[in-house]
């Protein structure tokens, strides 16, 4: 006779994924969890609870039944009670909480969800989980990719997990908007190259090394005759304007002019996208665009956070000028980016462009062979 817990796991019909931490990239890399659950429970309704600011990463996912949003990663205790009552009424069979904290754990516990999957090793709340996941990155694992680590939340149920990749769906309206935006591209013969020269820091106008990114734009325009696109948030428009002015080359400035969907559609039309390690790098790769991803800070982990879904070149300094400890939130000058030279950027972009040409030639040859075979 099977234990009750096993019967319940085999009969799941309604599942909740909770991811209310991190940024855009963190949520995009969690989308394989959706597919892994749907693969094992094809009839189940899968809901997703996410921070309001990251809702766009999953709102169009075709396998989700419903997306709910939370304003802040740490709700008040009054909100804990409210959320627990709301989730209890939904009658979920299971919940996977991919970014834990005490209050979120309390919500699931008070909601009475039978199967609660969360991280181990937290004295204050791990005991509330029926299944405790050992987070590999907390146990000296620096090479496993974060998307693979998150799939451990499914594997703990002893379910098969094929190698799913992150997914982002671009609506048709966003495709049309991107096409319209790109009418402003510089009139040059080279490849379309996008760059998102920011990393989501506070007070970027006083802290961000704009001249470095300007030098990258300059060499791409001069050596490749590239049609350059600069992207950024609405709060970064002044910084992007400064970078473009310092470069002295023509660029299409889309900072503050795109929402997430239209940004993805613009990225899809680029032949290469350049980005310091951040959410837009992951978005570009998920959309199939080759990425030059710069992991300049000591705190960066290229193996864990490399873009998935498209070819990429990872650039990392061989030396640092700063002290032993290095954190984005505390850095005042980001001198590490000075060790990523314009020539390194040019070489990386050129490599990805050449690889794309070889793939296109191979695909064309394969298609021709297939057509010849059909005509025999």
C-alpha positions as CSV (number, residue, x, y, z in Angstrom):
1,X,0.0,0.0,0.0
2,X,1.4,3.4,-1.0
3,X,1.9,6.0,1.7
4,X,-0.7,8.8,1.6
5,X,2.0,11.4,0.6
6,X,3.0,9.4,-2.4
7,X,-0.7,9.1,-3.5
8,X,-1.0,12.8,-3.1
9,X,2.1,13.6,-5.2
10,X,0.8,11.3,-7.9
11,X,-2.6,13.0,-8.0
12,X,-1.6,16.6,-8.1
13,X,-4.2,18.8,-9.9
14,X,-3.3,22.3,-8.7
15,X,0.2,23.5,-8.1
16,X,1.6,26.9,-7.1
17,X,5.1,28.2,-7.9
18,X,6.3,31.1,-5.7
19,X,9.1,33.3,-6.8
20,X,9.0,36.7,-5.2
21,X,12.7,37.5,-5.0
22,X,15.5,38.6,-7.3
23,X,15.0,40.3,-10.7
24,X,14.0,39.6,-14.3
25,X,16.8,37.1,-14.9
26,X,16.0,35.1,-11.8
27,X,12.4,34.6,-12.9
28,X,13.2,33.8,-16.5
29,X,15.6,31.1,-15.3
30,X,12.7,29.6,-13.2
31,X,10.5,29.0,-16.3
32,X,11.9,25.5,-16.8
33,X,10.3,24.6,-13.5
34,X,6.9,25.3,-15.1
35,X,7.6,23.0,-18.0
36,X,9.0,20.3,-15.7
37,X,5.8,20.3,-13.6
38,X,3.6,20.3,-16.7
39,X,5.6,17.4,-18.2
40,X,4.8,15.3,-15.1
41,X,1.3,16.6,-14.4
42,X,-0.1,17.5,-17.9
43,X,-3.7,17.9,-16.5
44,X,-2.7,20.1,-13.6
45,X,-3.4,23.9,-13.3
46,X,-0.1,25.7,-12.5
47,X,-0.2,29.1,-11.0
48,X,2.7,31.5,-10.4
49,X,3.1,34.1,-7.6
50,X,5.7,36.7,-8.6
51,X,6.8,40.2,-7.6
52,X,4.8,42.8,-9.5
53,X,8.0,44.3,-11.1
54,X,8.8,40.8,-12.6
55,X,5.3,39.9,-13.7
56,X,6.3,40.4,-17.4
57,X,8.7,37.5,-17.3
58,X,5.9,35.0,-17.0
59,X,2.6,36.7,-17.8
60,X,2.5,35.3,-21.3
61,X,3.7,31.8,-20.5
62,X,1.3,29.4,-22.3
63,X,1.5,26.7,-19.6
64,X,0.4,28.9,-16.7
65,X,-3.2,29.0,-15.6
66,X,-2.9,32.2,-13.6
67,X,-0.2,34.7,-12.5
68,X,-0.6,36.5,-9.2
69,X,1.6,39.4,-8.0
70,X,3.0,40.6,-4.7
71,X,4.3,44.2,-4.3
72,X,7.2,43.4,-2.0
73,X,9.3,40.2,-1.3
74,X,8.7,40.5,2.4
75,X,5.0,41.1,3.2
76,X,3.8,42.5,6.5
77,X,2.4,40.0,9.0
78,X,-1.1,41.4,8.2
79,X,-0.4,40.5,4.6
80,X,0.8,37.1,5.6
81,X,-2.6,36.3,7.1
82,X,-4.4,37.8,4.1
83,X,-2.3,35.8,1.6
84,X,-2.6,32.5,3.6
85,X,-6.3,32.8,3.5
86,X,-6.3,33.6,-0.2
87,X,-4.1,30.6,-1.0
88,X,-6.1,28.3,1.3
89,X,-9.2,29.1,-0.7
90,X,-7.4,28.0,-3.9
91,X,-7.0,24.4,-2.5
92,X,-3.5,23.8,-3.9
93,X,-2.1,20.3,-3.8
94,X,1.5,21.6,-3.7
95,X,3.6,24.7,-3.6
96,X,7.2,25.2,-4.7
97,X,8.8,28.3,-3.1
98,X,11.9,29.1,-5.1
99,X,13.1,32.1,-3.1
100,X,12.4,31.6,0.5
101,X,12.0,33.8,3.5
102,X,10.3,33.4,6.9
103,X,7.1,35.2,5.9
104,X,6.6,33.4,2.7
105,X,7.1,30.1,4.4
106,X,4.5,31.1,7.0
107,X,2.0,31.9,4.2
108,X,2.2,28.4,2.7
109,X,2.2,26.7,6.1
110,X,-0.9,28.7,7.3
111,X,-2.6,28.0,3.9
112,X,-2.5,24.3,4.7
113,X,-1.0,23.3,1.4
114,X,-0.3,19.6,1.8
115,X,3.0,19.5,-0.2
116,X,5.3,22.4,0.5
117,X,8.7,22.4,-1.2
118,X,11.4,24.9,-0.1
119,X,15.0,25.3,0.8
120,X,16.7,23.5,3.7
121,X,19.2,24.8,6.2
122,X,17.1,27.7,7.6
123,X,16.4,27.3,11.3
124,X,13.5,29.8,11.3
125,X,11.4,28.3,8.6
126,X,12.7,25.2,6.8
127,X,10.9,23.0,9.3
128,X,7.6,24.2,7.7
129,X,8.4,22.5,4.4
130,X,7.4,18.9,3.8
131,X,10.2,18.6,1.3
132,X,13.5,20.5,1.9
133,X,15.8,21.2,-1.0
134,X,19.5,21.4,-0.5
135,X,20.6,24.5,-2.5
136,X,23.8,23.4,-4.4
137,X,25.1,27.0,-4.6
138,X,25.1,27.2,-0.8
139,X,27.3,24.1,-0.6
140,X,30.4,25.1,-2.5
141,X,28.9,24.4,-6.0
142,X,30.0,27.3,-8.2
143,X,29.6,25.5,-11.6
144,X,25.9,24.4,-11.7
145,X,23.7,26.7,-13.7
146,X,20.9,28.4,-11.7
147,X,18.2,27.0,-14.0
148,X,19.5,23.5,-13.2
149,X,19.6,24.3,-9.4
150,X,15.9,25.4,-9.5
151,X,14.9,22.1,-11.1
152,X,16.0,20.4,-7.9
153,X,12.7,21.7,-6.5
154,X,11.0,19.3,-9.0
155,X,13.5,16.5,-8.7
156,X,12.9,16.2,-4.9
157,X,9.6,14.7,-5.8
158,X,11.5,11.9,-7.6
159,X,10.1,13.0,-10.9
160,X,11.9,12.8,-14.3
161,X,13.1,16.2,-15.4
162,X,14.2,16.6,-19.1
163,X,16.6,19.4,-19.9
164,X,14.0,22.2,-20.4
165,X,15.2,25.7,-21.4
166,X,13.9,29.1,-20.2
167,X,11.0,30.4,-22.3
168,X,9.6,33.9,-23.0
169,X,6.6,34.5,-25.3
170,X,6.6,37.7,-27.3
171,X,3.1,39.0,-28.2
172,X,2.3,39.9,-31.8
173,X,1.6,43.6,-30.8
174,X,5.2,43.8,-29.4
175,X,6.6,42.5,-32.6
176,X,4.8,45.2,-34.6
177,X,6.0,47.9,-32.1
178,X,9.6,46.7,-32.4
179,X,9.5,46.9,-36.1
180,X,8.3,50.4,-35.9
181,X,11.0,51.4,-33.4
182,X,13.7,50.0,-35.6
183,X,12.8,52.4,-38.4
184,X,15.1,54.8,-36.6
185,X,18.2,52.6,-37.0
186,X,21.4,54.4,-38.2
187,X,21.8,54.3,-42.0
188,X,24.8,52.0,-42.0
189,X,25.6,48.7,-43.8
190,X,26.7,46.7,-40.8
191,X,25.0,44.2,-38.4
192,X,22.3,45.3,-36.0
193,X,24.0,45.2,-32.5
194,X,22.1,46.0,-29.3
195,X,23.7,47.0,-26.0
196,X,22.2,47.5,-22.6
197,X,25.0,49.4,-20.9
198,X,23.6,49.2,-17.3
199,X,23.3,46.8,-14.4
200,X,20.4,48.1,-12.4
201,X,22.4,50.2,-9.9
202,X,21.1,53.1,-7.9
203,X,22.3,56.6,-8.7
204,X,23.8,55.6,-12.1
205,X,24.6,59.1,-13.2
206,X,27.3,59.5,-10.5
207,X,28.6,56.0,-10.3
208,X,28.5,54.3,-13.8
209,X,31.7,54.4,-16.0
210,X,30.0,55.8,-19.1
211,X,33.2,56.4,-21.0
212,X,34.0,52.7,-21.1
213,X,30.7,51.8,-22.7
214,X,31.1,54.7,-25.1
215,X,34.4,53.3,-26.3
216,X,32.6,49.9,-27.0
217,X,30.0,51.7,-29.2
218,X,32.8,53.6,-31.0
219,X,34.8,50.6,-32.0
220,X,31.8,48.7,-33.2
221,X,30.7,51.6,-35.4
222,X,34.1,52.2,-36.8
223,X,35.2,48.6,-37.4
224,X,31.9,46.9,-38.3
225,X,29.8,49.8,-39.5
226,X,27.3,48.4,-36.9
227,X,23.7,49.7,-36.6
228,X,23.7,50.3,-32.9
229,X,20.8,50.1,-30.5
230,X,21.1,51.4,-26.9
231,X,18.5,50.2,-24.4
232,X,17.8,51.1,-20.8
233,X,15.1,52.0,-18.3
234,X,13.3,55.3,-18.2
235,X,15.3,56.3,-15.1
236,X,18.5,55.7,-17.1
237,X,17.8,58.0,-20.1
238,X,20.2,60.6,-19.0
239,X,23.0,58.0,-18.6
240,X,22.3,56.5,-22.0
241,X,22.3,59.9,-23.6
242,X,25.7,60.6,-22.0
243,X,27.2,57.3,-23.3
244,X,26.0,57.9,-26.8
245,X,27.3,61.5,-26.8
246,X,30.7,60.3,-25.5
247,X,30.9,57.7,-28.2
248,X,30.4,60.2,-31.0
249,X,28.8,57.6,-33.3
250,X,25.2,57.3,-34.5
251,X,22.9,55.1,-32.3
252,X,19.2,54.4,-31.9
253,X,18.5,55.3,-28.3
254,X,15.5,53.2,-27.1
255,X,16.1,53.9,-23.4
256,X,12.7,54.4,-21.7
257,X,10.8,53.6,-25.0
258,X,10.2,49.9,-24.5
259,X,8.2,47.7,-22.2
260,X,9.5,44.2,-21.5
261,X,7.6,42.6,-24.4
262,X,8.8,45.2,-27.0
263,X,12.3,45.1,-25.6
264,X,12.4,41.3,-26.2
265,X,11.1,41.9,-29.7
266,X,13.9,44.4,-30.4
267,X,16.4,42.0,-29.0
268,X,15.1,39.3,-31.3
269,X,16.0,41.5,-34.3
270,X,19.6,42.1,-33.2
271,X,22.4,39.9,-34.5
272,X,24.3,40.3,-31.3
273,X,23.4,41.8,-27.9
274,X,25.9,43.1,-25.4
275,X,25.1,43.4,-21.7
276,X,26.8,43.5,-18.3
277,X,25.4,40.4,-16.4
278,X,21.8,41.3,-15.7
279,X,18.2,40.4,-16.6
280,X,18.4,41.8,-20.2
281,X,21.3,39.4,-21.0
282,X,19.0,36.5,-20.1
283,X,16.1,37.9,-22.0
284,X,18.1,38.3,-25.2
285,X,19.4,34.8,-25.0
286,X,16.0,33.3,-24.3
287,X,14.8,35.2,-27.5
288,X,17.5,33.4,-29.4
289,X,19.9,36.3,-29.9
290,X,23.7,35.6,-29.4
291,X,24.9,37.5,-26.3
292,X,28.2,39.0,-25.2
293,X,27.8,38.8,-21.4
294,X,30.2,40.8,-19.2
295,X,30.9,39.4,-15.8
296,X,33.1,42.2,-14.5
297,X,32.6,42.1,-10.8
298,X,34.3,39.7,-8.4
299,X,30.9,38.8,-7.0
300,X,29.7,37.6,-10.4
301,X,29.5,33.8,-11.1
302,X,29.7,33.2,-14.9
303,X,29.0,29.4,-14.7
304,X,25.9,29.9,-12.6
305,X,24.4,32.9,-14.4
306,X,25.5,32.4,-18.1
307,X,22.8,33.2,-20.6
308,X,20.8,30.2,-21.8
309,X,19.1,29.7,-25.2
310,X,21.6,31.2,-27.6
311,X,25.3,31.2,-28.3
312,X,27.3,33.5,-26.0
313,X,30.7,34.8,-25.2
314,X,31.5,35.5,-21.6
315,X,34.0,38.3,-20.8
316,X,35.6,38.6,-17.5
317,X,38.6,40.7,-16.2
318,X,41.9,39.0,-15.5
319,X,42.6,41.5,-12.8
320,X,40.8,43.9,-10.5
321,X,41.9,47.2,-9.0
322,X,39.5,47.1,-6.0
323,X,39.7,45.5,-2.6
324,X,39.2,41.8,-1.9
325,X,35.4,42.1,-1.5
326,X,33.4,43.4,-4.4
327,X,29.6,44.1,-4.4
328,X,27.5,46.0,-6.9
329,X,25.5,47.8,-4.3
330,X,28.6,49.3,-2.6
331,X,30.9,50.0,-5.5
332,X,31.6,53.6,-6.2
333,X,33.5,53.5,-9.5
334,X,33.2,50.1,-11.2
335,X,36.8,50.2,-12.3
336,X,36.5,46.5,-13.2
337,X,34.9,47.4,-16.5
338,X,38.0,49.2,-17.6
339,X,39.6,45.8,-18.0
340,X,37.1,44.9,-20.7
341,X,38.7,46.7,-23.6
342,X,37.0,47.8,-26.8
343,X,39.1,45.2,-28.6
344,X,37.7,42.4,-26.4
345,X,34.2,43.6,-27.2
346,X,35.0,43.7,-31.0
347,X,36.5,40.2,-30.9
348,X,33.6,38.7,-29.0
349,X,31.0,40.3,-31.4
350,X,33.0,39.3,-34.5
351,X,33.2,35.7,-33.2
352,X,29.4,35.5,-32.7
353,X,28.7,37.0,-36.1
354,X,31.0,34.5,-37.7
355,X,29.4,31.6,-35.9
356,X,26.0,32.8,-37.1
357,X,27.2,32.9,-40.7
358,X,28.5,29.4,-40.4
359,X,25.2,28.1,-38.9
360,X,23.2,29.8,-41.6
361,X,25.4,28.3,-44.3
362,X,25.1,24.9,-42.7
363,X,21.3,25.2,-42.4
364,X,21.1,26.3,-46.1
365,X,23.2,23.3,-47.2
366,X,21.1,20.9,-45.1
367,X,17.9,22.3,-46.6
368,X,19.3,22.0,-50.1
369,X,20.3,18.4,-49.4
370,X,16.9,17.6,-48.0
371,X,15.2,19.1,-51.1
372,X,17.5,17.1,-53.4
373,X,16.6,13.9,-51.5
374,X,12.9,14.6,-51.9
375,X,13.4,15.0,-55.7
376,X,15.2,11.7,-56.2
